[in-house]
Amino acid sequence: MLNFLGTVAGNVLSLPGILGLALGMTTRNVFLASVMGGAVGIFETLIFAKFQMANVDILELSVAVAIGVLAGVVGCAIRIKGTTV
């Protein structure tokens, strides 16, 4: 359980969370923001696995993609809500 929580917290504070949020704030299209966030999650996992699929853990990859997608959508929502104020 602690391994899972550490993986989630690490991804929120790492590239998928921060860069996903920033990329999500660049567009008003929710689908595009979620795709960009998910791509950041995949890319970050591959970077830390040294671009070898044998080193990629499925749990880390799925959590990174999920966090990236959520961060992208939240960034897009911030952009949409900020323009209507």
N, C-alpha and C positions, 0 to 999 in steps of 0.2 A: 504494500500500500504506500509506503514512504517512497519507494522507487517511482511509482506512478505520479505522486504529488510533486516530487522533485522534477520529474520530466515536464509536467505541466507548468510549474513555476519557472523553470529554466527557459522554456519556450516563450512564455509570456514576456519575460524580461530580455529575451535575446532577439535575433533577427526576425522571426515570424511575427512576434508581437509588435515590435517597434516599427520595423520597415513595412510590415503589412498595414499598420495603421496609417503610416505616412503615405503609402501608395494608394490606400483607399481614399484618403483626403484629396487626391488629385483628380478624382472623377466623380460624376454624379450618377453613373451607371452602377447599380448594385451588383449586377452579374460580373461586370468587368473588374470591379473592386475585389470580389470574392475570388476570381480566377487569379488575379495578381497576387493576392495574399497566399493562396494555395501554392502558387509557383515559388514564392519566397520560402515557404515551408519545405518544399521538395529540394530546392537548391541549397538551403541551409543544412539539411540532413546529409546531402551528398558531399558538401564541403567538409563536414566533420567526419565523414566516413572515407575521406580521401578519394572520392569518386570511384569507389569499389563497392559494387552491390553486395558482395559477400559480407561487408562490414555494416550494412544497413539493418537496423532492428525495426521490425514492423511496428512495434508499439511507438517508438520514437518518431517514425515517419508519419504514422496516422495522427499522433498528437500534434506534431509540427504543422501538418496540413490543416487540421481542424482549427488550431490557434490562428494560423495565417488567414484562413477564410473568415473567422469571426472578427479578427482585427481589421481586415479589409472592409467588411460590412459596417463595423462600428465607425471606421474612418469615413466611409461614404455617408453614413447617417449624420456624422458631425458636419460634413460639408453641406449636405442638404439642409439641415436645420440651421446652420449658420447663415445661409443665404436668405432665409425667410424671416430673419429677425429684423 
